[in-house]
């Protein structure tokens, strides 16, 4: 997996007031932490941050931090990124230091490939899990997990145990959960009808205003 570099700066001031000041300056407050690594408070340019994850690997990109501090040269992954739901600006970022020789647990997106036979007959592809957890070496993290759905008929279900993952990549799970399925329109209409009926029953069961 290709690695990117990201210039960051250390910051001493902490707290909400400091974070707000950084954002007013157009910077993003961040923190880097990891096993046997003392956490460091950082600030980063949002454009540089977005560029570092604008690769095929996306949020799982391996990033080498650059700057004046103990974090310089550390390889990290973006563990969490808080984004303003209204304007889309980055509010905070968490970086985790990783060991390139040790396996990591990350979430990887599901990518259905093709159009299923069931869809061609009027059904719909229903993706239940848009991402799943995988465990592997950092260099083996897949950008996405492709699932060929072209042969799936209406009623077919694709489970986690059906995945064909690369060497050294595992998807830990306790149950053989559903990732995606092809459903017919009648099944969808019946499900919607059940939701409406449940809503009506709940409304009828609720006490009227003033009743105890």
C-alpha positions as CSV (number, residue, x, y, z in Angstrom):
1,X,0.0,0.0,0.0
2,X,1.3,3.4,-0.9
3,X,2.2,5.8,1.9
4,X,1.6,9.5,2.0
5,X,3.3,12.3,4.1
6,X,1.5,14.9,6.2
7,X,3.1,17.9,7.8
8,X,1.8,18.6,11.3
9,X,2.7,20.9,14.2
10,X,2.8,20.3,17.9
11,X,0.5,22.4,20.2
12,X,0.8,23.0,23.9
13,X,-2.5,24.7,24.6
14,X,-5.3,22.2,25.2
15,X,-9.0,22.5,25.9
16,X,-12.1,23.6,24.0
17,X,-11.0,27.3,23.9
18,X,-7.7,26.4,22.3
19,X,-9.4,24.1,19.7
20,X,-11.8,26.9,18.8
21,X,-8.9,29.3,18.3
22,X,-7.2,26.9,16.0
23,X,-10.3,26.4,13.9
24,X,-10.6,30.2,13.6
25,X,-7.1,30.2,12.2
26,X,-8.2,27.6,9.7
27,X,-6.4,24.7,11.4
28,X,-7.7,21.4,12.7
29,X,-6.8,20.2,16.3
30,X,-5.6,16.7,16.4
31,X,-3.9,14.1,18.6
32,X,-1.6,11.2,17.8
33,X,-1.3,8.2,20.1
34,X,-0.3,4.6,20.1
35,X,1.1,1.6,22.0
36,X,4.3,2.7,23.8
37,X,3.9,6.2,22.4
38,X,3.2,9.2,24.5
39,X,0.1,11.0,23.1
40,X,0.9,14.3,21.4
41,X,-1.5,17.2,20.7
42,X,-1.2,18.5,17.1
43,X,-2.6,21.0,14.6
44,X,-2.9,20.3,10.9
45,X,-4.0,22.1,7.8
46,X,-7.3,20.6,6.7
47,X,-6.4,20.8,3.0
48,X,-3.2,18.8,3.6
49,X,-5.2,16.3,5.8
50,X,-7.8,15.7,3.1
51,X,-5.0,15.3,0.4
52,X,-3.3,12.7,2.6
53,X,-6.4,10.5,2.5
54,X,-7.4,11.3,-1.1
55,X,-5.8,8.0,-2.3
56,X,-7.2,4.7,-3.3
57,X,-6.7,3.6,0.3
58,X,-9.0,6.4,1.6
59,X,-9.3,6.6,5.3
60,X,-7.0,3.6,5.7
61,X,-4.1,5.4,4.0
62,X,-0.7,4.9,5.7
63,X,0.5,8.4,6.6
64,X,4.0,9.4,7.7
65,X,3.9,12.4,10.0
66,X,6.4,15.1,9.5
67,X,7.2,18.0,11.8
68,X,9.2,19.1,14.9
69,X,8.3,16.6,17.6
70,X,8.5,13.0,18.7
71,X,5.8,12.2,16.1
72,X,8.2,13.0,13.2
73,X,8.6,9.9,11.0
74,X,5.9,7.9,12.7
75,X,3.6,6.0,10.4
76,X,-0.1,6.4,11.4
77,X,-3.6,5.8,10.2
78,X,-6.5,8.2,10.6
79,X,-8.4,6.5,13.4
80,X,-11.2,9.0,13.7
81,X,-12.2,12.3,12.0
82,X,-15.0,14.5,13.3
83,X,-16.7,16.5,10.6
84,X,-19.3,19.3,10.9
85,X,-22.6,17.7,9.6
86,X,-23.8,21.0,8.2
87,X,-20.8,22.7,6.5
88,X,-18.5,19.6,6.2
89,X,-15.5,21.2,7.8
90,X,-13.1,18.9,9.7
91,X,-13.4,19.6,13.5
92,X,-10.9,17.1,14.9
93,X,-8.6,14.2,13.9
94,X,-7.2,11.2,15.8
95,X,-4.1,9.5,14.4
96,X,-2.9,6.1,15.7
97,X,0.8,5.1,15.5
98,X,1.1,1.6,13.9
99,X,3.8,-1.0,13.7
100,X,4.2,-2.1,10.1
101,X,5.2,-5.6,11.3
102,X,2.0,-6.1,13.4
103,X,-1.6,-6.7,12.3
104,X,-4.2,-4.0,12.7
105,X,-7.9,-4.0,12.8
106,X,-9.6,-1.6,10.4
107,X,-13.0,-1.0,8.7
108,X,-13.0,-1.5,5.0
109,X,-15.8,-0.5,2.6
110,X,-17.9,-3.0,0.7
111,X,-18.0,-2.5,-3.1
112,X,-20.7,-4.5,-5.0
113,X,-19.5,-5.1,-8.6
114,X,-21.8,-5.5,-11.5
115,X,-25.6,-5.7,-11.8
116,X,-27.3,-8.8,-10.3
117,X,-29.5,-11.1,-12.3
118,X,-32.2,-10.4,-9.8
119,X,-32.1,-6.6,-10.4
120,X,-32.5,-7.3,-14.1
121,X,-35.7,-9.1,-13.2
122,X,-37.1,-6.2,-11.2
123,X,-35.5,-6.8,-7.8
124,X,-33.2,-4.5,-5.8
125,X,-29.8,-5.0,-4.3
126,X,-29.9,-4.4,-0.6
127,X,-26.5,-3.7,1.0
128,X,-26.8,-4.5,4.7
129,X,-23.2,-3.9,5.7
130,X,-21.5,-1.0,3.9
131,X,-18.2,-1.8,5.6
132,X,-16.7,-4.7,7.6
133,X,-13.8,-5.1,10.0
134,X,-10.7,-6.9,8.7
135,X,-7.5,-7.8,10.4
136,X,-4.2,-7.8,8.5
137,X,-0.8,-6.2,8.2
138,X,-0.9,-2.5,7.4
139,X,0.7,-3.1,4.0
140,X,-2.1,-5.6,3.1
141,X,-5.1,-3.4,4.0
142,X,-7.5,-3.6,1.0
143,X,-8.9,-0.3,-0.4
144,X,-12.3,-2.0,-0.7
145,X,-13.7,-5.5,-0.7
146,X,-15.2,-6.2,-4.1
147,X,-18.2,-8.5,-4.3
148,X,-19.3,-9.8,-7.7
149,X,-23.1,-9.8,-7.6
150,X,-23.8,-10.5,-11.3
151,X,-25.0,-14.1,-10.6
152,X,-27.2,-13.3,-7.6
153,X,-30.9,-14.0,-8.1
154,X,-33.9,-12.6,-6.1
155,X,-33.7,-14.1,-2.6
156,X,-30.0,-14.8,-2.7
157,X,-28.0,-13.7,0.3
158,X,-24.3,-13.0,0.6
159,X,-22.8,-13.7,4.0
160,X,-19.5,-12.8,5.6
161,X,-18.3,-16.4,5.2
162,X,-18.7,-16.1,1.5
163,X,-16.0,-13.5,1.2
164,X,-12.9,-14.2,-0.7
165,X,-10.2,-12.2,1.0
166,X,-6.6,-11.8,0.0
167,X,-3.7,-13.7,1.7
168,X,-3.2,-12.6,5.3
169,X,-6.5,-10.7,5.4
170,X,-9.2,-12.0,7.9
171,X,-12.7,-10.9,8.7
172,X,-13.3,-11.8,12.4
173,X,-16.9,-12.6,13.2
174,X,-18.9,-14.6,15.8
175,X,-22.0,-15.0,13.5
176,X,-22.3,-15.5,9.8
177,X,-24.0,-12.2,9.2
178,X,-25.5,-10.9,6.0
179,X,-23.5,-8.4,3.9
180,X,-26.0,-8.0,1.0
181,X,-29.0,-9.6,-0.6
182,X,-31.2,-9.2,-3.6
183,X,-34.9,-8.6,-2.7
184,X,-38.0,-8.5,-4.8
185,X,-40.3,-5.5,-4.9
186,X,-43.1,-7.5,-3.2
187,X,-40.8,-8.1,-0.2
188,X,-39.9,-4.5,0.0
189,X,-43.6,-3.4,-0.1
190,X,-44.5,-5.9,2.6
191,X,-41.7,-4.6,4.8
192,X,-42.8,-1.0,4.3
193,X,-46.4,-2.1,5.1
194,X,-45.3,-3.7,8.3
195,X,-43.5,-0.5,9.4
196,X,-46.6,1.6,8.7
197,X,-48.8,-0.9,10.6
198,X,-46.4,-0.8,13.6
199,X,-46.5,3.0,13.5
200,X,-50.3,3.0,13.5
201,X,-50.5,0.4,16.4
202,X,-48.1,2.4,18.4
203,X,-50.1,5.6,17.9
204,X,-53.3,3.8,18.9
205,X,-51.7,2.4,22.0
206,X,-50.3,5.8,23.1
207,X,-52.5,7.6,25.7
208,X,-54.4,10.6,24.5
209,X,-53.4,14.0,25.8
210,X,-54.6,14.4,29.4
211,X,-55.0,10.7,30.0
212,X,-53.0,8.8,32.5
